[in-house]
Amino acid sequence: MEIRHKILLVDDDPDLLEVYRETIEMLPSGPEIQTASSGARALAMLESEAYRLLITDLKMPKMDGLQLLSIVRRKFPELRTVVLTSVSDEQFRSRVYALGVDLYWHKPGTESEMKQFLECLESLLGRELEPGFRGVQSKSLVDLVQLECISQSSSVLRITNGPFTGCIWVNSGELTDAETEGARGEDAFQKILRWKAGNFEFLPAEPNRPRTIFKSYNALLLETAQALDESSQSDAASNGAHGANGAASTNGSNGSMALPETEGVEFVLKSTAEKRLDSRGLENPERLAAWSRETLERFRELGETLHVGDVEQVTGIGMQRNVALAHKNSTDVCVGWQHTLNAGEIRDRMKKVLTLWVS
């Protein structure tokens, strides 16, 4: 028997509810659409029936969409959630995704946008549960921590992984403490970051929690990523040290290199002319590599136009971190630096990075 999924659509505007109900009913899977005009009504309906998907607006009286989603994530962790809103602020979008929402969508204004939205809904309805942290498929705890810190939030991130539970404290965008299974501080943080799947929820901030972590979140994430890489390489070397005939296996290098021991480095990315990547401290280096190539190419073109010679280094100063780009021996290098460094300090330290990483 074919399963007909149930969708709960929540919005305080009755006209929009009807429009979207009629539109979503046209999905190929033929879902059953039910509506609620308030967050309280939605919670009551979720308690009485099983739903596959919740679609909610954010701006609603009494209980807004964020409050509804926070409760839903705790009480119905397997329910897929979608935000359909007219709010387009990027920091707000990050905050919503940090709550565990599967999809954040600006209310469609054209037929093309509506078609794309419906295709995304159909995909969510048909997608089985995937590995990862509930609500943020294909993302890791690194992403969740970065979202909280970048948005300058204050909260407690509680993660469960089978019988294990861990908490990470964030105050005003700074990592301040972590705790799990008898460990606390940086050790606990690294243990939690090793978990590959589980559930998470955001709890109210605890500003008076004693601080045990004093490094920047990027520096700590970088160290954790490096430790995980080294552990993975050690395991691979142990498992593949001998071939079938007992001879040493020579599968070739994966291009992984030690992180330059230079103070202030938060991440490093190296991209060769053949587009081979090597990085530390980055969850998804491909996107940054493409940006680095494009940015360096534009500055090279600018240098040619102004007849000032080849670009040596591009340095950007930001509130969260500083970034430096350089090109040497057919290799592009992008380095993230702590925001406390000035341009002169970055220029000097980049020389060491380039010497260590680019032969």
TAQUIWO-V906061 format. One line per field, one symbol per residue. ss: DSSP state (2 for helix, 1 for strand, 0 for the rest). psi: psi as a letter, one per 30 degrees, with the letter a starting at -180 (. if undefined). Layout:
ss = ???
psi = ???
//
This chain:
ss = 00000111110002222222222200000001111100222222222200001111000000002222222222200001111110000222222222000011110000222222222222222200000110011000222222222200001111111001111111100111111100110222222220000111111000000000000022222222222222222222222001000001000000000000000011111111000011110000222222222222222222222200000011110000111111110011111111000022222222222222200
psi = kkkjlkkkkkkfjeeeeeeeeeefffkefhlkkllkgleeeeeeeeeflklekkkklejkldjleeeeeeeeeefiffkkkkkjlfkgkeeeeeeeeffgkekjkkkkfleeeeeeeeeeeeeeefklkllakkfikgllfeeeeeeeeeghljljjkkkjbfkklkkkkjhgkkfllkkhfllbeeeeeeeffkflalllklklifgkkkfkflleeeeeeeeeeeeeeeeeeeeeefgfkafgflkkiflkggklkkkikkfkelkkkklfggkkklkgkeifeeeeeeeeeeeeeeeeeeeefhgakkekkkkkleellkkklkkhgkkkkkklkffkleeeeeefeeeeeeefj.
//
